[in-house]
Structures are given as C-alpha cells and as structure tokens.
Amino acid sequence: MSLEYRCPLCSNMLTKTNNTLSCENKHSFDLAKEGYINLLPVQQKNSKQPGDSLEMVQARRTFLERGYYRFLQHALGNIVSTLDAGNIIDLGCGEGFYTHALANKTNANVYGVDISKSAIKYAAKRYGNCQFSVASISQAPFENQFADVLVSVFAPLFEQELARLAKSEATLIVASPGPWHLKELKNYIYENVNEHTQIDTPSGFFQAQQILLTEQVTLNFNDVKNLIMMTPFAWKFRPEHWTLLEEKGEHNVTLSFYITQFTKKA
C-alpha cells in the first residue's frame, strides 16, 4: 500500500525515502518502528499527550476484545463491502478495532487517523492491513477530495473537513449512540437519563440510509469498569458509584447504535 499523505505544516505532498516522509519544503517525518507516522505538529496539540490516555486505550482494547461490540464491527464491515472505493479514512480510529475490520472487507487503501499516539501505536503494531497516522481529524493529513469513503465511529464530526476530504458523491458512515445506549450505567450518575437523538446531517451531505442496532448484554464488574473507562462520562463516576457497581456484580446493559450513511452532494 502506498503512503499518500500531505504535510501538516505546508500541505504539500509527502514522499517516502527509506523510513522518512518529507515534502519539497524539507519538512520531514520519520516512520515509527511500529509502522505508523506521526503527523501531529506541536502547534496542533492541545496538551502534552492529546487524545485518549494509555489507560483509556487499554480499557477499550480489553473491552472490545471481549466481543461485545462485534455486532457493530460486522455491520460496518458489511456496509463497506458493498461500496466501490479506492481510499477509505477512519477518522478517530482509536486502536484500530473497526479500521482493520473495514480493511478485511474491501480492496481499498484504508487509513486510520487518531490524535492519540498510544492508540495509534497499538493499532499499527497489531494491524498490518491499514495505514495509521497520529494526526488531528480536524486537519487530516490528506489531499482535497481524497476519500471515497469516510468513517466516523463515536468521533467528533468537523463539517468543513469532511466536505474537504470527500470526493463528489463519496459516502460518509457515522456510528453514533442509539436512543438508550448504556442507559443502565447512566442511571448511576444522572437523575434523569435522556434519549440519544440522531445526529444532524453534515453540511454538504444528504442522508442516504440509517439503521439502528440494539443488543442486551450481561457484563461482569471488570467488563463494566472497562466499558465506563472508554466513555466520555467516566469522570462522572465517583467512588460510591464504583462501590455500588462492584457490589452488584453482574449488570444487564443496553448497547445501541445508529449507523447513518450520508452521501456528499455532487
């Protein structure tokens, strides 16, 4: 697979020489031994170690390996298998759980991008059928109209960047929480748990299709702990909440996801 990245500093194309990618302005970036490329300049960082921490990555990796989200992984792969694509970008790919599954279902070049170095390092080390880079998905290191398919699984959507990256009539696939996703766990920290709503259609796209996936699973305390640690509301769990969760032991939890397909307007 060729490496088709553009320089995050000047937007010129990068070319590979040995284990270094460089542009005509002599900005250079070395490939890590794991095979990924770090294209996150210091001026695009909002902290010393942006993105998910190593602890969060490890929790998510452990939980996902238990197979509870495999039905979502399979559904995304099946959708991609029906699409004619040359380049696919997984925006906010994390440790590659979905990225490599997409690559298994297509002959396209599949790129995973995430701002977390810990996540990308793990992904690149484990999955050789994709290209991974550390970069901001609000300023992704690709040419204009590069992607035939864009994928976003629980990641922020930057409308202008989506429109820039997508070719005319390209497909955008977004996985977002379904109406009562994790409602049983949220009951511990919220007095009233509100339904998740469907995401808005990004500017420049129209909605083509949507499905709702829902499963009920039984989780032990360790599974619940890892699941919570990979969610945005983990910081809301106080010591007394963790005690209650551990005392209960097994938990019945709703897993629910919207998968929405958008098409870029011609």
PECOR-V878067 format. One record per helix or strand of 2 or more residues. SS is the DSSP state (@ for helix, = for strand). FROM is the first residue (numbers start at 1). LEN is the number of residues. Records with the same first field share a line. If there is no record, write none. Layout:
SS = FROM-LEN + FROM-LEN
This chain:
= = 15-3 + 20-3 + 28-4 + 37-2 + 87-5 + 109-6 + 131-4 + 147-7 + 166-12 + 205-15 + 251-14
@ = 42-3 + 54-11 + 70-12 + 97-7 + 117-10 + 159-7 + 183-4 + 221-9 + 234-3 + 239-10
